[in-house]
């Protein structure tokens, strides 16, 4: 889960659809589902993209880079 305005807006809409009035509590519940205990941010994703652009991962091919804090397990 990205910590962005768009994501928070989408989750606020979801909370309303579920009849939840305390949106912050709803967001906190969803964040607790992430094994690392926090949402990711744009900087974390950018760091992964930069790493892929370096020479270091020159033997990495056709892999899925999962940046989910453990929420999405293959």
C-alpha positions as CSV (number, residue, x, y, z in Angstrom):
1,X,0.0,0.0,0.0
2,X,1.4,3.3,-1.1
3,X,1.1,6.2,1.3
4,X,-0.3,8.7,-1.2
5,X,-3.2,11.1,-1.3
6,X,-4.8,9.0,-4.1
7,X,-4.5,5.8,-2.1
8,X,-5.9,7.5,1.1
9,X,-8.8,8.9,-1.0
10,X,-9.6,5.5,-2.5
11,X,-9.5,3.9,1.0
12,X,-11.7,6.6,2.4
13,X,-14.3,5.8,-0.3
14,X,-14.0,2.1,0.5
15,X,-14.5,2.9,4.2
16,X,-17.7,4.8,3.4
17,X,-18.9,1.9,1.2
18,X,-18.4,-0.4,4.2
19,X,-20.3,2.0,6.4
20,X,-17.2,2.9,8.4
21,X,-17.3,6.4,9.9
22,X,-13.8,6.5,11.5
23,X,-11.7,6.6,8.4
24,X,-8.4,6.9,10.3
25,X,-9.2,3.7,12.3
26,X,-10.0,2.0,8.9
27,X,-6.6,3.1,7.5
28,X,-4.9,1.9,10.6
29,X,-6.5,-1.5,10.4
30,X,-5.4,-1.9,6.8
31,X,-1.9,-0.8,7.6
32,X,-1.7,-3.4,10.4
33,X,-2.2,-6.1,7.8
34,X,1.2,-5.2,6.3
35,X,3.8,-7.5,7.9
36,X,6.4,-4.7,8.1
37,X,3.8,-2.6,9.9
38,X,3.8,0.4,7.7
39,X,2.8,1.6,4.2
40,X,5.4,2.2,1.6
41,X,6.2,5.6,0.1
42,X,7.3,6.9,-3.3
43,X,10.9,7.1,-2.1
44,X,11.0,3.4,-1.3
45,X,9.7,2.5,-4.8
46,X,12.0,5.0,-6.5
47,X,15.0,3.4,-4.7
48,X,14.0,0.0,-6.0
49,X,13.7,1.4,-9.6
50,X,17.1,3.0,-9.2
51,X,18.6,-0.3,-8.0
52,X,17.3,-2.0,-11.1
53,X,18.8,0.7,-13.3
54,X,22.3,0.1,-11.8
55,X,24.8,-2.4,-13.0
56,X,24.5,-4.4,-9.7
57,X,21.5,-6.5,-10.7
58,X,22.9,-7.4,-14.1
59,X,22.0,-11.0,-13.7
60,X,18.4,-10.4,-12.7
61,X,16.1,-11.2,-15.5
62,X,12.3,-11.6,-15.8
63,X,11.7,-11.2,-12.1
64,X,8.8,-9.6,-10.3
65,X,10.0,-7.1,-7.8
66,X,7.4,-7.1,-5.0
67,X,7.5,-3.9,-3.0
68,X,4.6,-4.7,-0.6
69,X,6.2,-4.9,2.8
70,X,5.2,-8.6,2.8
71,X,1.5,-8.0,2.2
72,X,1.6,-9.6,-1.2
73,X,3.2,-13.0,-1.0
74,X,4.0,-15.2,-4.1
